[in-house]
Amino acid sequence: MKPSNAAPSCSTTAAVRAPAPLLGAAIHFILLVVPQLGLHAHLGSAWLNAVIAGGALLLLYKLATFRRWNDELKYAPRFARAVVFILAVVIVENFATWATSASDRRKHFYTPLQDNAEIVLLWLFQRYPAARRTLIDGWGVDTHFMLHAFVAMAVSVLWDLSPHSGFGMGARFMDTIAWTHLIRTVAFMTTVLPNPKLQCYARNFPRVPDSWAEFVRIGFSAKRGSGCNDLVISGHGVVYAAVALALHEFFPTPLSRWGPRTLGWIAVIKLCIQETLDKTHYSVDMFLAVVLTYLVWKWRESVYPADDMWQPRPAGAPADPVPRRLVALVVVTLVFFSANSAGMEGAGRRQALFVVLALAAGLLAGAQELPSDLCFNQLQVLGTHNSYHQTPPQALIDHFGGAASPLLAWQYSHPPLTTQLDGGVRSFELDAYWDPQGGLYGQAAGLRIAGRNGWLSDAKYKQPGFKTLHVPDFDTSTNCILLADCLAELKRWSDANPRHLPLRVYIEVKESGQLQEALGPALVGILDTMLLNSTAEGPSSFVQQPVNTAQTFRDLNAELASVFGADGGQLLTPDGLRKELGAAEGADLTQLLLQSPPGSGPCPWPPLERLRGKVFVVLIVGRATSTEAKALYEAFPDLKGSLAWVEQAGRTPMPHAVFRAAAVGRMGGNSLSLDLPDNATALAEALAGGVRNASLAGYLVRARADADTIEARAGFTGRRDAVIAAGPQVVASDFVFPVTLQVRAADDSSSGGSGAAAAFPDGSSYRVMLPGGLAGRCLREAASGGSSSGSGSGTNSSSGTAVSLMAVQTGEQQGDAIYCGPLEGAATAALAPAPQVDASSGSSGSSIGSSTGSTGTSGSGSSSAASQEDIAPPATQANEARSGAAGASPPALAALLLAACQAAAVIVL
């Protein structure tokens, strides 16, 4: 059966790509021209080594520049398991060969069996000597060249010449050989038949020892030639047939029927005849090898089906990140074999082989088969809070001096939305202020108080429509003034990257009185007096924000329709979801979609693959009793006709709310202090407890890794790690880049001062990334035994668990990858050195970043810091058992594999 996470089959070659003539020529050259002319023999050892070294360097170059790692690496776990499997089979077969040969009572004297096929072949070649000279003697194809043919085909994917996965082809090839050899081992141990060669045992094996200990030691030492009983099924024949089958199924058929497929089968016939005439095997051994290999090959089709072909890569799509562990493994392997060919022996050879096997074990331990039924509520993505935000001008902060701690909480800047998307952010928060007539928010009274011009000159402020900013008059700097512009930028990127994971766009509809809420009524009264006494140019009063009504939400819905289309376009709306699930109009979304806990039953959402390219707009309207919530449900009862969903804040149920906010405020309440509380660790665990409980209740939870720059200023990662481990579907932050880069951007974009940078510790590298460093992470582990705290996933993690980028899941074409490896140790791998970026422009390079910090006094989901409703009691014992088993299995597996590989290296060598 074909794996469900594989790309869909293609019924025609046109659905893939044209046959690769260069690859066809290469295979012809390897199989026919090189051995026929003996070119390799004329190079000499020095030139041959130079060619090999050049080929190795070329291979490394292609590994570094390969563009489709996300497609390729999903089959790497199967390839790694096939390597371990075939190694184990070879060890068992080696011992069985010795044991059967040594226990053969006729090993020193027997008569070979009569081979009728051999008799016929000898007669034919005696009668037609030219046939033998052409087919057997003149064509120097052997086992090595058959293997070279397969390797050339598998490696050709690096040149984009094959529509198949190199790891996939290698996995099926080795899996077939391993199973066939296992059957062969059982066969020759069952019935002992005489070997075709006389005096075989005396030439290849020592005297049979008297003790069982010595007998076993010899059996597990280096192999001493083939067995001296008949092995019934030819091992060489298995390789020949497997190569021909691989060429037949995976090589694109060239225009001429005389191609690698046909040539491969002719080579099999030639080699079977040659083995028979050389008395290496009986003819029946070769026949059985080909037949059995064919049957096993077909049986193992599920390992990598021949119809699992890559789709054409979208034009202009960026290259996938290079898996450095794989490159390191290739480098070490090449070094080992180069040193081995140069004469490395003894302990040095054992140590080099152990390094290679240890790296392979690390890759295998970190790799996982991804669940094909991953549900939308089992996906964690990275988000930014106040995604549009730019730090207030430094002149404003300097003017207020010691009274500016609320403003200091706003010292963070995000790069443009497109840059965030390219960096892996898949959730955004936009603050929306209703401005039906236009011109309401084109002022910054705080600048006038500071002696600067208090008018905002951009003409977009005069246009009607929702404005995007944080706090009127004081925190107005933004990447996109008009909400419609923010949405249009997200839509353009989505259109250009149709295979992205679902985007979440949280829109907080700001209620009136934001300035009083952010700074406090007393301070606003003082500022009002200062504004009246200011001699600078600007407004004479603060913004008078209108009260939101049902019309606010009708206008917002119209603005969404103007960007995405009247039918929503790529938006997945409440009505669209009801229709897709076959539910009645206005059906309760909580009854349809809340699953407690996630994964405890069938996924209530459409398949995740169908959600790729979709956008969810989620409204943040405060609590169920707020003016905004009442106005929303007045405009759209049961959310019928709404293009947006709604998020619940706190524990009070909100109709049709399947999204929920948790841990969205600062630690320690509403204090204006930006110092880290003394009980920060306990507070972080309490916030994480609220996240866990909301997630286990089935909600799609959004949580923040930090707030108000408190954690970033202190370099405190406890909240970040605890929140990530608690399993929210969105981890939001204010630091897409390390903090030092972001505050530098804040300084550069303001008056050129250094106040922001001075507020943070020197060398601070605080940032937030998902474990694994990819755009998404599986929450299945967290929901069924993952770590309950992030203490092992921060920058000081020492769990030693191997983290592999092989554990990814992609779509049918190039798309976002999902990390499904262990939580512990993953954050260390994700938190790579900071990219070299232009901080002033906000370019994110190719790193997958996130951001932390927020404005707790006006944070998303609640208008103040975390309340007692958001900070839930500690998790119950049942919940702790569910989310607190700190992934001990992967480290144990890694240790077991390392020990097994070390033992194998000692035994084989």
C-alpha positions in Angstrom: 0.0 0.0 0.0 1.3 3.4 -0.9 2.1 5.6 2.1 -0.5 8.3 2.7 2.1 11.1 3.0 3.6 10.4 -0.4 2.9 12.6 -3.4 0.0 11.4 -5.5 0.7 9.1 -8.3 1.1 10.5 -11.8 -0.6 8.7 -14.6 1.5 10.1 -17.4 5.1 11.1 -17.8 4.0 14.5 -18.8 2.8 15.0 -15.2 6.4 14.7 -14.1 9.2 15.9 -16.4 10.7 14.8 -19.7 13.2 11.9 -19.7 16.7 13.0 -18.8 19.0 12.3 -21.8 22.1 13.2 -19.8 21.3 10.6 -17.2 20.6 8.0 -19.9 23.9 8.7 -21.5 25.7 8.4 -18.1 24.1 5.0 -17.4 25.0 3.8 -20.9 28.5 4.9 -20.3 28.8 3.2 -17.0 27.2 -0.1 -18.0 28.6 -0.5 -21.5 31.4 1.9 -22.6 33.6 2.1 -19.5 33.9 -1.7 -18.9 33.9 -2.5 -22.6 36.9 -0.3 -23.3 38.5 -0.8 -19.9 38.9 3.0 -19.5 39.2 2.8 -15.7 42.2 0.4 -16.0 44.1 2.9 -18.2 43.8 5.8 -15.7 46.3 4.5 -13.3 45.9 4.7 -9.5 46.9 8.4 -9.2 44.5 9.5 -11.9 41.7 7.2 -10.7 42.1 8.6 -7.1 42.0 12.1 -8.6 38.8 11.4 -10.4 37.3 9.9 -7.3 38.3 12.9 -5.2 36.9 15.3 -7.9 33.6 13.3 -7.9 33.4 13.5 -4.1 33.8 17.3 -4.2 31.2 17.6 -6.9 28.9 15.5 -4.9 29.4 17.7 -1.8 28.7 20.8 -4.0 25.4 19.3 -5.2 24.5 18.3 -1.7 25.0 22.0 -0.6 23.0 23.4 -3.5 20.2 20.8 -3.8 16.9 22.6 -3.8 14.4 19.9 -2.8 15.5 18.6 0.6 12.0 18.9 2.0 10.8 16.5 -0.7 13.8 14.2 -0.4 14.3 13.9 3.3 10.9 12.5 4.1 12.2 9.1 2.9 15.5 9.4 4.8 14.2 7.6 7.9 13.2 4.6 5.8 16.7 4.7 4.1 18.4 4.8 7.5 16.3 1.8 8.8 17.2 -0.1 5.7 20.9 0.5 6.3 20.6 -0.8 9.8 18.5 -3.8 8.7 20.9 -4.9 6.0 23.9 -4.5 8.3 22.2 -6.8 10.8 21.3 -9.3 8.1 24.9 -9.4 6.8 26.2 -10.1 10.3 23.8 -13.0 10.8 24.5 -14.3 7.3 28.2 -14.1 7.8 28.0 -16.3 11.0 25.5 -18.7 9.3 27.8 -19.1 6.3 30.7 -20.2 8.6 28.6 -22.3 10.8 27.0 -24.2 8.0 30.3 -24.7 6.1 32.1 -25.8 9.2 29.4 -28.3 10.3 29.2 -29.9 6.8 30.5 -33.4 7.3 31.5 -33.6 3.6 33.3 -30.4 3.4 36.7 -32.0 2.5 35.4 -34.5 0.0 32.3 -34.3 -2.1 31.3 -34.4 -5.8 29.7 -31.2 -7.2 26.1 -31.5 -8.4 25.5 -31.9 -12.2 24.5 -28.6 -13.7 22.7 -29.2 -17.0 22.5 -25.5 -17.8 26.3 -25.3 -17.5 26.7 -28.2 -19.9 24.5 -26.6 -22.5 26.3 -23.2 -22.2 29.7 -24.8 -22.6 28.5 -26.6 -25.7 27.1 -23.4 -27.2 30.2 -21.3 -26.5 32.4 -24.1 -27.9 30.3 -24.1 -31.1 30.1 -20.3 -31.3 33.3 -18.8 -29.7 32.5 -15.3 -31.0 29.5 -15.2 -28.7 31.5 -15.9 -25.7 34.2 -13.3 -26.6 31.5 -10.7 -27.1 29.1 -11.3 -24.3 31.3 -12.8 -21.6 34.9 -12.0 -22.1 34.6 -8.7 -23.9 32.0 -7.0 -21.7 33.5 -6.4 -18.4 30.3 -5.7 -16.4 30.5 -7.1 -12.8 29.0 -6.5 -9.4 30.7 -3.2 -8.9 29.5 -1.7 -12.2 25.9 -2.8 -11.5 26.1 -1.1 -8.1 27.6 2.0 -9.8 24.7 2.1 -12.2 22.2 2.1 -9.3 24.2 4.7 -7.3 24.4 6.9 -10.4 20.6 6.7 -10.8 20.0 7.5 -7.1 22.4 10.4 -7.0 21.0 11.8 -10.2 18.2 13.5 -8.2 20.8 16.0 -7.0 21.0 17.2 -10.6 17.2 17.2 -10.9 17.4 14.5 -13.6 15.0 12.0 -11.9 11.5 12.5 -10.7 12.1 10.1 -7.8 13.6 10.3 -4.3 17.2 9.1 -4.0 16.6 8.0 -0.4 13.4 6.3 -1.5 15.0 4.3 -4.2 17.9 3.4 -1.9 15.6 2.3 0.9 13.6 0.0 -1.4 16.8 -1.4 -3.0 18.5 -2.2 0.3 15.3 -3.4 1.9 14.8 -5.9 -1.0 18.4 -7.1 -0.8 18.2 -7.5 3.0 15.0 -9.6 3.0 16.2 -11.8 0.1 19.5 -12.5 1.9 17.6 -13.3 5.1 15.5 -15.9 3.1 18.7 -17.2 1.5 20.3 -17.7 4.9 17.4 -19.8 6.0 17.5 -21.8 2.8 21.2 -22.8 2.9 21.0 -23.6 6.6 18.0 -25.8 6.0 19.5 -28.1 3.4 23.3 -28.4 3.0 24.2 -28.9 -0.7 27.8 -29.4 -2.0 29.6 -26.3 -3.4 30.5 -26.2 -7.1 34.2 -25.6 -6.3 36.5 -28.4 -5.0 38.7 -27.8 -2.0 36.7 -24.7 -1.1 36.9 -25.2 2.6 40.6 -25.7 2.8 41.3 -22.5 0.9 38.8 -20.2 2.7 38.3 -21.4 6.3 40.4 -22.5 9.3 40.3 -25.8 11.1 37.1 -26.2 13.1 37.9 -25.5 16.7 37.0 -27.7 19.6 35.4 -25.1 21.8 32.1 -23.4 21.1 33.5 -20.0 22.3 36.2 -20.2 19.6 33.6 -21.4 17.0 31.5 -18.3 17.7 34.4 -16.0 17.7 35.5 -17.1 14.3 32.0 -16.9 13.0 31.7 -13.2 14.0 35.1 -12.2 12.8 35.9 -10.9 9.3 34.3 -12.9 6.6 36.6 -15.4 4.8 35.1 -15.7 1.4 31.8 -17.4 0.4 30.4 -20.4 2.1 31.7 -23.8 1.2 28.3 -25.4 1.0 26.1 -24.3 -1.8 24.3 -21.1 -0.8 21.2 -22.1 -2.9 20.4 -18.4 -3.8 23.2 -16.3 -5.3 24.0 -13.2 -3.4 25.5 -11.6 -6.5 22.4 -12.6 -8.4 20.2 -10.8 -5.9 22.2 -7.5 -6.4 22.1 -7.9 -10.2 18.4 -8.4 -10.2 17.7 -5.6 -7.8 19.7 -3.1 -9.9 17.8 -4.2 -13.0 14.5 -3.9 -11.2 15.4 -0.4 -9.9 16.4 0.7 -13.4 13.2 -0.8 -14.8 10.9 1.0 -12.3 12.6 4.2 -11.5 14.5 5.3 -14.5 12.6 7.6 -16.9 12.0 5.6 -20.1 14.0 7.2 -22.9 12.7 7.6 -26.4 14.6 4.6 -27.7 13.5 1.2 -26.4 17.2 0.4 -26.2 17.9 2.1 -22.9 19.1 1.5 -19.4 16.1 -0.7 -18.6 16.8 -3.1 -21.4 20.6 -2.9 -20.9 20.2 -3.7 -17.2 18.3 -7.0 -17.9 20.9 -8.0 -20.6 23.6 -7.4 -18.0 21.7 -9.7 -15.5 21.7 -12.5 -18.1 25.4 -12.0 -18.9 26.4 -12.0 -15.2 24.2 -15.1 -14.4 25.9 -17.0 -17.3 29.3 -15.9 -16.1 28.7 -16.9 -12.5 27.6 -20.4 -13.7 30.7 -20.9 -16.0 33.1 -19.7 -13.3 31.5 -22.3 -10.9 30.8 -19.6 -8.4 27.2 -20.8 -8.3 25.0 -23.4 -9.9 22.7 -22.1 -12.6 19.7 -22.8 -10.4 21.2 -20.5 -7.8 21.2 -17.7 -10.3 17.7 -18.5 -11.5 16.3 -18.6 -8.0 18.1 -15.3 -7.1 16.4 -13.4 -9.9 12.9 -14.9 -9.3 13.1 -14.5 -5.5 14.4 -10.9 -5.8 11.6 -10.0 -8.2 9.0 -11.4 -5.8 10.5 -9.6 -2.8 10.8 -6.4 -4.8 7.1 -6.4 -5.5 6.3 -7.4 -2.0 8.2 -4.4 -0.6 6.6 -1.9 -2.9 5.2 0.0 0.0 8.7 1.1 1.0 8.9 3.4 -2.0 6.3 2.9 -4.8 7.4 3.6 -8.3 4.5 5.9 -8.9 5.6 8.2 -6.1 7.1 11.0 -8.2 8.0 14.5 -7.4 5.8 17.3 -8.8 7.5 20.1 -10.8 8.9 22.7 -8.5 7.2 26.1 -8.7 9.1 28.6 -10.7 11.2 30.9 -8.5 10.6 28.9 -5.3 13.5 29.3 -2.8 15.8 26.4 -2.1 15.1 24.2 0.9 17.5 24.5 3.9 20.5 22.2 3.7 20.5 19.4 6.4 23.9 19.9 7.8 23.9 16.6 9.7 23.5 14.8 6.4 26.3 16.7 4.8 28.5 15.9 7.8 27.7 12.3 7.5 28.6 12.3 3.8 31.9 14.1 4.5 32.9 11.6 7.3 31.9 8.7 5.1 34.0 9.9 2.2 37.0 10.6 4.5 36.7 7.1 6.0 36.6 5.3 2.7 39.4 7.4 1.2 41.6 6.7 4.2 40.6 3.0 4.1 41.6 2.8 0.5 44.9 4.4 1.3 45.7 1.6 3.7 44.1 2.4 7.0 43.9 -0.7 9.1 43.4 -2.0 12.6 42.3 0.3 15.3 42.2 3.4 13.1 39.9 1.7 10.7 37.6 0.5 13.5 37.5 4.0 15.0 36.7 5.6 11.6 33.9 3.1 10.9 32.5 3.6 14.4 32.3 7.4 13.7 30.4 6.8 10.5 28.0 4.3 12.2 27.5 6.6 15.2 26.5 9.5 12.9 24.2 7.2 11.1 22.6 6.0 14.4 22.2 9.7 15.4 20.4 10.4 12.2 18.2 7.4 12.6 17.4 8.1 16.3 16.3 11.6 15.4 14.2 10.6 12.5 10.6 9.6 12.8 7.9 8.5 10.5 5.4 11.2 10.5 1.7 10.5 11.2 -0.2 10.7 8.0 -3.3 11.7 9.9 -1.8 14.8 11.6 -4.8 17.0 12.5 -4.9 20.8 12.3 -5.2 21.0 16.1 -2.0 18.9 16.4 0.0 21.5 14.5 2.1 24.2 16.3 3.3 27.3 14.3 5.3 30.4 15.1 3.5 33.7 15.4 4.3 37.4 16.1 2.5 39.7 18.4 1.6 43.1 17.1 3.1 41.9 13.9 3.1 45.4 12.3 4.8 47.1 15.2 7.8 49.5 15.1 9.3 51.0 18.3 8.3 54.6 19.2 10.8 57.3 18.3 13.7 57.4 20.7 13.1 61.1 21.2 9.7 60.4 22.7 11.1 57.9 25.2 14.0 60.2 26.1 11.7 63.1 26.8 9.7 61.2 29.4 12.8 59.8 31.2 12.0 57.8 34.3 8.2 58.0 33.7 8.5 56.2 30.3 8.4 52.6 31.5 5.1 52.0 29.6 6.9 53.2 26.5 9.9 51.0 27.2 7.6 48.0 26.9 7.1 49.0 23.3 10.8 48.8 22.4 10.6 46.1 19.7 10.4 46.3 15.9 9.2 43.7 13.5 10.4 43.4 9.9 7.9 43.6 7.1 5.2 41.0 7.0 6.7 39.4 3.8 10.1 39.0 5.6 8.4 37.4 8.5 6.6 35.0 6.2 9.9 34.1 4.5 11.4 33.5 7.9 8.8 30.9 8.9 6.2 33.0 10.8 2.7 31.6 10.1 0.5 33.5 12.6 0.1 37.3 12.8 -1.7 39.8 15.0 -2.9 43.1 13.6 -4.6 45.8 15.7 -7.5 47.4 13.9 -8.9 50.9 14.8 -12.3 51.8 13.2 -12.0 55.0 11.1 -15.1 55.2 8.9 -14.5 58.8 7.7 -10.7 58.8 7.7 -8.3 61.3 9.2 -9.0 60.3 12.8 -5.5 58.7 13.6 -3.2 61.0 11.7 -1.6 62.5 14.8 0.9 61.7 17.5 0.2 64.1 20.4 3.1 62.5 22.4 5.5 63.9 19.9 4.1 67.4 20.3 4.5 67.0 24.1 8.1 66.1 23.4 8.6 69.3 21.3 8.3 67.6 17.9 5.7 68.0 15.1 2.7 66.0 16.2 1.1 65.5 12.8 1.6 62.2 10.9 2.2 63.2 7.3 1.3 60.0 5.4 -1.7 60.6 3.3 -3.1 57.1 4.1 -4.2 58.4 7.5 -6.8 60.5 5.7 -8.3 57.6 3.8 -11.4 55.9 5.4 -10.9 52.4 6.6 -9.4 50.5 9.5 -6.0 51.8 10.7 -3.3 49.5 12.1 -1.3 50.9 15.1 -0.8 50.1 18.7 -1.8 53.0 20.9 -3.0 56.3 19.4 -0.9 59.4 19.9 2.1 57.5 21.5 2.8 54.2 19.8 1.8 54.8 16.3 4.8 53.5 14.2 3.7 50.7 11.9 4.8 48.7 8.9 1.4 49.1 7.2 -0.9 52.0 8.1 -4.0 50.6 6.5 -5.3 47.2 7.6 -6.2 46.5 4.0 -2.5 47.0 3.1 -1.4 44.5 5.7 -3.9 41.9 4.5 -3.0 42.5 0.9 0.7 41.9 1.7 -0.2 38.6 3.3 -2.4 37.6 0.4 0.3 38.3 -2.2 2.7 36.0 -0.3 0.1 33.3 0.0 -0.7 33.5 -3.7 3.0 33.1 -4.5 3.4 30.2 -2.0 0.3 28.1 -2.4 1.7 25.1 -0.4 2.2 27.0 2.9 0.8 25.8 6.2 -2.5 27.5 7.1 -1.9 31.1 8.1 -3.7 32.6 11.1 -4.4 36.3 11.1 -5.6 37.6 14.4 -7.3 41.0 14.2 -7.8 42.8 17.5 -10.7 45.2 17.1 -9.5 47.9 19.5 -12.1 49.3 22.0 -12.3 53.0 22.9 -10.1 54.3 25.7 -6.8 52.6 24.7 -4.6 55.5 25.9 -6.2 55.5 29.3 -5.8 51.7 29.5 -2.2 51.8 28.4 -0.9 54.7 30.5 -3.5 55.0 33.3 -6.1 57.8 33.8 -3.8 59.8 36.2 -0.9 59.9 33.8 -3.2 60.8 30.9 -4.6 63.7 32.8 -1.0 65.0 33.4 -0.2 64.5 29.7 -3.3 66.4 28.7 -2.1 69.4 30.6 1.3 69.1 29.0 -0.2 68.9 25.6 -2.2 72.1 26.1 0.9 73.9 27.2 3.1 72.7 24.3 4.3 75.3 21.8 5.1 72.7 19.1 3.0 72.1 16.1 0.4 69.4 16.4 -3.0 68.4 17.8 -4.5 70.1 20.8 -6.2 67.0 22.1 -5.8 63.2 22.1 -7.6 61.0 19.6 -11.3 60.6 20.4 -11.9 57.0 19.4 -15.4 56.0 18.4 -17.4 53.3 20.2 -17.5 50.1 18.2 -21.0 49.0 17.0 -22.3 46.2 14.8 -21.5 48.5 11.8 -17.8 48.2 12.8 -17.8 44.5 12.1 -19.8 44.9 8.9 -17.2 47.3 7.7 -14.4 45.0 8.8 -16.1 42.1 6.9 -16.3 44.3 3.8 -12.6 45.1 4.1 -11.7 41.4 4.3 -13.9 40.8 1.2 -12.1 43.7 -0.7 -8.8 41.9 -0.2 -9.7 38.2 -0.4 -12.9 38.4 -2.5 -16.6 38.4 -1.7 -16.6 34.6 -1.3 -13.5 34.7 0.9 -11.1 33.3 -1.7 -8.4 31.4 0.2 -10.0 32.3 3.5 -11.5 29.3 5.4 -14.6 30.8 6.9 -17.0 29.5 9.5 -19.7 29.0 6.8 -17.2 27.4 4.5 -16.1 24.9 7.2 -19.7 24.1 8.0 -20.4 23.4 4.3 -17.3 21.2 3.9 -18.3 19.2 7.0 -21.9 18.8 5.8 -23.2 20.7 8.9 -26.4 22.8 9.0 -26.3 26.5 8.5 -25.4 28.2 11.7 -24.4 24.9 13.4 -22.5 25.3 16.7 -18.8 25.3 15.7 -17.7 24.3 19.2 -19.8 21.1 18.9 -18.3 20.4 15.5 -14.6 21.1 16.1 -13.7 21.0 19.8 -12.1 17.7 20.6 -11.1 17.1 24.2 -8.2 16.4 24.2 -6.8 16.8 20.7 -6.1 13.4 19.1 -8.6 11.5 21.3 -10.9 10.9 18.4 -11.1 11.3 14.6 -9.8 14.7 13.4 -12.8 17.0 13.2 -11.1 19.3 10.7 -10.5 18.8 7.0 -7.3 17.0 6.1 -4.3 19.2 6.8 -3.1 18.8 3.2 -6.4 20.5 2.1 -5.8 23.3 4.5 -2.4 24.2 2.9 -2.6 27.6 1.3 -5.7 28.6 3.4 -5.9 31.6 5.7 -7.9 31.9 8.9 -8.9 35.4 10.1 -9.7 35.3 13.8 -11.2 38.3 15.6 -10.0 39.3 19.1 -12.9 41.1 20.8 -12.1 40.8 24.5 -14.3 38.7 26.7 -17.8 37.5 26.0 -19.4 40.4 27.9 -17.4 43.1 26.1 -19.1 45.8 23.9 -17.1 44.4 20.9 -18.3 40.8 21.4 -21.9 41.9 21.7 -21.6 44.1 18.5 -20.0 41.2 16.6 -22.8 38.8 17.3 -25.3 41.5 16.6 -23.8 41.9 13.1 -23.3 38.2 12.5 -25.5 35.9 14.6 -23.9 32.5 14.9 -21.1 34.0 12.7 -23.3 33.4 9.6 -21.9 35.5 6.8 -18.8 36.4 8.7 -15.5 35.9 6.9 -13.7 35.7 10.3 -13.7 33.4 13.3 -13.7 34.6 16.9 -11.2 33.9 19.8 -12.3 33.3 23.4 -10.5 35.1 26.1 -10.7 33.7 29.6 -12.9 30.9 30.7 -16.3 32.4 30.0 -17.7 30.5 27.0 -18.1 32.6 23.8 -20.5 31.3 21.1 -18.8 29.4 18.3 -15.3 30.2 19.7 -12.9 27.4 18.9 -9.8 29.6 19.1 -8.7 30.7 22.6 -6.0 33.0 24.1 -3.9 31.9 27.1 -0.8 33.3 28.7 -1.1 36.5 26.7 -0.1 39.0 29.4 2.9 39.9 31.4 4.1 37.9 34.4 3.2 39.3 37.8 0.1 41.4 36.9 -0.2 45.0 35.8 2.8 46.5 37.5 4.6 49.1 35.4 8.0 47.6 36.4 9.9 45.9 33.6 12.1 44.0 36.1 11.9 40.2 36.1 9.8 39.1 39.1 11.6 37.1 41.8 9.2 34.2 41.3 9.5 34.3 37.5 9.9 30.5 37.1 6.8 29.8 39.2 4.8 32.4 37.2 6.0 30.9 33.9 4.8 27.5 35.0 1.4 28.9 36.0 1.0 30.5 32.6 2.0 27.2 31.0 -0.5 25.4 33.1 -3.2 27.6 31.7 -2.0 26.9 28.2 -2.1 23.1 28.8 -5.6 23.2 30.2 -7.0 25.2 27.3 -5.2 22.9 24.8 -6.5 19.8 26.6 -10.0 21.2 26.4 -9.7 21.1 22.6 -9.2 24.8 21.8 -6.8 26.1 19.2 -4.7 28.0 21.7 -2.6 31.1 21.1 0.0 31.9 23.8 2.9 34.3 24.1 6.4 33.4 24.9 7.0 36.7 26.6 5.5 40.1 27.2 6.4 43.8 27.5 10.1 43.0 26.7 10.6 41.8 30.3 11.9 38.3 29.5 14.0 39.7 26.6 15.7 42.4 28.8 16.5 39.7 31.5 17.5 37.0 29.0 15.0 34.8 30.8 14.0 31.8 28.7 11.9 29.9 31.2 8.6 31.3 30.0 9.5 30.7 26.4 10.4 27.1 27.0 7.5 26.3 29.3 5.0 27.8 26.9 6.4 25.9 23.9 6.3 22.6 25.8 2.8 23.3 27.0 1.6 22.7 23.4 -0.3 25.8 22.2 -1.1 25.8 18.5 0.4 29.3 18.1 3.5 30.5 20.0 3.6 34.3 19.6 6.5 36.6 20.3 7.9 40.1 19.6 11.4 39.1 18.7 11.8 37.7 15.2 15.5 38.3 15.4 17.7 38.1 18.5 17.0 41.0 20.7 20.3 42.9 19.9 19.4 43.0 16.3 15.8 44.2 16.9 16.8 47.0 19.3 19.4 48.1 16.8 16.7 48.3 14.2 14.6 50.3 16.7 17.4 52.8 17.2 18.2 53.1 13.5 14.5 53.7 12.6 14.1 56.4 15.3 16.2 59.5 16.1 19.5 57.6 16.0 20.0 57.3 19.7 21.2 54.3 21.6 18.8 54.2 24.4 17.0 51.1 23.2 20.2 49.1 22.9 21.4 50.2 26.3 18.3 48.9 27.9 19.2 45.3 27.0 22.2 43.3 28.3 25.3 43.3 26.0 25.5 40.2 23.8 21.8 39.2 24.5 20.7 36.7 21.9 17.1 36.2 23.1 14.8 34.9 20.5 12.0 32.4 20.0 12.0 29.6 17.5 10.0 26.4 17.3 11.9 23.1 18.1 13.3 21.8 14.9 13.6 25.2 13.4 10.9 24.6 10.8 7.7 26.4 10.0 5.6 23.9 11.9 5.9 21.3 14.7 3.8 18.2 15.5 2.0 18.4 18.8 1.2 14.7 18.8 4.2 14.0 21.0 3.1 16.8 23.4 -0.4 15.4 23.5 0.6 11.9 24.2 3.7 12.0 26.3 5.8 15.0 25.4 7.7 17.1 27.8 5.6 19.2 30.1 8.1 21.8 30.6 10.6 23.5 28.4 13.5 23.3 30.8 15.3 21.0 28.5 14.6 22.8 25.3 16.3 26.1 25.8 19.7 27.2 24.9 21.2 25.2 27.7 19.7 21.9 26.8 21.9 18.9 27.5 19.6 16.0 26.7 21.8 14.7 23.9 18.8 13.7 21.8 19.7 13.7 18.2 17.6 16.2 16.2 17.2 15.4 12.6 15.7 17.5 9.8 14.8 14.2 8.2 11.7 14.3 10.4 9.7 16.5 8.1 6.4 16.4 6.3 5.8 18.2 3.1 3.0 18.6 0.6 2.7 17.3 -2.9 4.9 20.1 -4.1 7.4 22.3 -2.4 5.7 23.5 0.8 6.3 24.1 4.5 8.0 21.3 6.4 6.8 20.1 9.8 9.2 18.9 12.5 7.9 15.9 14.4 11.0 15.0 16.4 11.5 15.1 20.2 11.0 18.4 22.0 14.1 18.1 24.2 17.2 19.3 22.5 15.3 20.6 19.5 15.4 24.2 20.6 19.1 24.1 20.8 19.3 23.0 17.2 16.7 25.6 16.2 18.4 28.5 18.0 21.3 28.7 15.6 23.7 31.6 15.5 21.9 34.8 14.6 21.8 35.5 10.8 23.7 38.4 9.4 21.0 40.8 8.5 20.5 44.5 7.9 18.8 45.4 11.1 17.5 48.6 9.8 15.7 47.0 6.9 14.5 44.0 8.8 15.7 41.5 6.3 15.4 38.0 7.8 17.5 36.0 5.4 16.4 32.4 5.4 16.2 31.8 9.2 13.0 30.8 10.7 12.5 33.3 13.5 9.8 34.4 15.9 9.3 37.2 18.3 8.7 37.8 21.9 7.7 40.6 24.1 4.6 42.6 24.0 2.7 45.4 25.4 1.0 43.6 28.3 -1.0 46.7 29.1 -2.7 46.5 25.8 -1.9 43.0 24.8 -3.9 40.8 22.5 -6.8 38.8 23.8 -7.1 40.9 26.9 -6.7 44.6 27.6 -4.4 44.0 30.6 -1.9 41.6 32.0 -2.8 38.0 32.5 -5.8 37.8 34.8 -6.7 35.0 37.2 -9.0 33.5 34.6 -6.0 33.1 32.3 -3.6 31.7 34.9 -5.3 28.4 35.5 -4.5 26.2 38.5 -1.7 23.7 38.2 -2.4 20.8 35.9 -4.1 17.8 37.4 -2.2 14.6 37.9 -3.9 13.1 34.9 -2.8 16.1 32.8 0.7 16.0 34.1 0.9 12.3 33.2 -0.3 13.2 29.7 2.0 16.1 29.1 4.8 15.5 31.5 6.6 12.4 30.3 9.8 14.0 29.1 10.5 12.2 25.9 12.8 9.5 27.3 12.2 7.2 24.4 14.2 8.9 21.7 17.4 9.3 23.9 17.1 5.6 24.9 16.8 4.7 21.2 19.8 6.7 20.3 21.9 5.1 23.0 20.7 1.7 22.0 21.6 2.3 18.3 25.0 3.7 19.2 25.8 0.6 21.2 24.5 -1.7 18.5 26.6 0.1 15.9 29.7 0.0 18.0 29.2 -3.7 18.6 28.7 -4.2 14.8 31.9 -2.4 14.0 33.9 -4.6 16.4 32.3 -7.8 15.1 32.5 -7.0 11.4 36.1 -5.8 11.6 
